[in-house]
Amino acid sequence: MVRIMSFPEGFLWGAATAAHQVEGGNVNSDFWALEHQPGSMFVEPSGDACDHYRLFRQDIALLAELGLDSYRFSIEWARVEPAPGQYSAQALAHYREVLQACRDHGITPLVTLHHFSSPRWLTELGGWEDEETPARFAAYCAAVLGELGPLIPYACTINEANIGRLIRRMIADAGQGRNLHREAMLGLADDAATMDTAPTETGAARSQAPSGIFLFTFSDKGHHVITQAHTLARDAIKQASPATKVGITLALQDVQARPGGEQEAAEIWAGQFSDFLPALDGDDFIGVQNYSRILVGPDGMIPAADLGTELTQMGYEFYPQALENVLRRVAGQTTLPLFVTENGIATTDDTRRTEFIRLALEGVEQALADGIDVRGYFYWSALDNFEWMLGYRPTFGLIAVDRGTQRRTVKDSARYLGGIARRNAMP
Ligand code: BGC
C-alpha cells in the first residue's frame, strides 16, 4: 500500500537565493572588491550573475508556475546603504517591486537582511569585528522594515551567523580530517592547510578581506559582534514592523560521532548551534540550513572523500537524511518553530537532485509526524548561481541559467518539488 505523506496546512514550499549570488553588479559590496583583488581566490567574478535584479519578475512568476508558494531572497545592504547613513530610495523602491511581485503571484516572501556580503564601507570600518557594527546593522534593518515592513511577513537577520565558528573548527582540524565542502565554498582550503591548528584573532578571514573583517570572522569577538547584531536587529525589526516574524539562519551539519570522536562531535555541535541559543531568546523561528553530515572519529572530521560513498559537485557526501537528524536535534534544544531555509545539492545529474529532495522531504515528514514544528521547506537554490569562490561551476538550481543569454530552463526536479508543493503531500 502506498502511504501518502501530507504536510500541515499552511506549510511553506519555496526556493531560496541570495542577492550577491543572483542579482549581478553588486559593485558596492565587499565581495565584489574581493573578487577583483589581484590574486583573488575567486575562480571568477560574479559579474552580471543571473541578472535577477532586472529579471526578478519572470523568476518569481516561474516559481509560482511551478507550484511553489514562497520565495526566500535577500536584500542587499550594500545597495540599500551604499555609504554610511545614506539610504538609497532607488534600491528600496526596487525591493518594494520585488515584494510586490511576490504578492501578485501569491508567493510568501521570507527576506534575509544579510546574506554573507556587506557594504564595502562596513568591512573597511572593521566589519564583523567592530563594536559599532551591531548598531549599524540594526539601523539598516530598521530602514528596510520601516519602508517595506507591511510586505515582509518573515525576516531572517543574518544568514548562517555561525559560519565563522564552523570555519574555526575546520581550521583547528586542518591536517587531520577536513570538511572540504565549507573550505572549498569559502576558498579557505589553502589557508587552512598551512595555518597553525590553533586559530587566533587574525585568521583566514582577515587575510582575505581588502581591509577589515567580513562575515566569516571566527574570533570570539566576532561571535559577540554577530550575536549582538542579531539581537539588536531583531529588536529594531520588531519596532519598525511588529507583525514581522524574525529569526536567524544557521548552517547546521549533521554531526555524527564514530567511536572515539564523541567529545569532538559534541564540541562541534555546541559551536555551531548551542552557543547561539542565548541570542535566539526572543526570536520567532530558527532557519535550519543543512546539506550533509560530518563524521567525527578519534582523529577529527573524516573527509567525505574517504568514505567511498557518492559525493556531490561540492565534494561532500550525498546524504539527504542529514536534514531529519538535524531537525530532531535542534527541536530537542528549543521550542521555536523551524523553517528549513536551505537544503539542496550541487549536481549535474538532475535525477540525483530529485532523489535528494525526495529523501530529504521524507525526513521532514517523519519529523513532523513526531510533533516537530517545521513550518516550511526552501530548496537551495531557485537558480543555478554564483557559488562564491567556486564561481558558476556548481549547479544547485531547480532552474538552469544560460549566462550568455540569461535564458532560464526549468529542470525536472523543479517540477517534482512543485508537484509536491501543489498537493502539499508526497506519495
Ligand atoms: C549559503 C549559500 C550557498 C550554499 C551552498 C549556504 O551555506 O547560505 O549562499 O550558496 O550554502 O554552498
Boltz pocket constraint, residues with backbone or C-beta under 6 A from the ligand:
constraints:
  - pocket:
      binder: B
      contacts: [[A, 18], [A, 21], [A, 159], [A, 160], [A, 185], [A, 251], [A, 289], [A, 342], [A, 380], [A, 386], [A, 387], [A, 388]]
      max_distance: 6.0
